Structures are given as C-alpha cells and as structure tokens.
C-alpha cells in the first residue's frame, strides 16, 4: 500500500487500528501526524520538523512505544525505503486475531 511520503516524512505500518490510534495520539503532541486506516494495514504518517536530529528522536519514541505495546517489530518507510524497527519481545496473546 502506498502512502503519502515526502523526504520530510516517515510512515509506520501498524496492523491493528486501535494500536495505530494510540501511536497517532502519542506522536500528535510533538509532530504533525495523520492516520490512514484500511482493512489490511494502518499507516501513521509523521511530518518531520527541520531539526536535523528529529528523525532520531522520532524513531527512539516509536521504538519505546513498540516495546510498550509488545509488538516486537513494525515496518516503517523513509526516503522511499522500507525498514523494520524492532524492540522488546512479542506478546502473541495480546495481538488481535485477523478477521477475514
């Protein structure tokens, strides 16, 4: 799924809508954030500020959130490249089952 991504933005792929909303709320107090929800994946897009260290600050913040949510890993994109951010251990019982 292609999301709006500019050189000054980062998009995070979050499988669960409720978790995507929590991430959006967490980041919204600091950055301009948008959420695109769909059946397959939810995309949280964050506009970076002009501070050169902003990307590092954002990724540390999201890394802490991934660990707190027991997600283990999420995919994110920046500069038209995809990466995986890992943190903590997965809590498989907390992950919602796919509905299909």
Rosetta blueprint (number, residue, H / E / L):
1 X L
2 X L
3 X L
4 X L
5 X L
6 X L
7 X L
8 X L
9 X E
10 X E
11 X E
12 X E
13 X E
14 X E
15 X L
16 X L
17 X H
18 X H
19 X H
20 X H
21 X H
22 X H
23 X H
24 X H
25 X H
26 X H
27 X H
28 X H
29 X L
30 X L
31 X L
32 X E
33 X E
34 X E
35 X E
36 X E
37 X L
38 X L
39 X L
40 X L
41 X L
42 X E
43 X E
44 X E
45 X E
46 X E
47 X E
48 X L
49 X L
50 X L
51 X L
52 X L
53 X L
54 X H
55 X H
56 X H
57 X H
58 X H
59 X H
60 X H
61 X H
62 X H
63 X H
64 X H
65 X H
66 X H
67 X H
68 X H
69 X L
70 X L
71 X L
72 X E
73 X E
74 X E
75 X E
76 X E
77 X E
78 X E
79 X L
80 X L
81 X E
82 X E
83 X E
84 X E
85 X E
86 X E
87 X E
88 X L
89 X L
90 X L
91 X L
92 X L
93 X L
94 X L
95 X L
96 X L
97 X L
98 X L
99 X L
100 X L
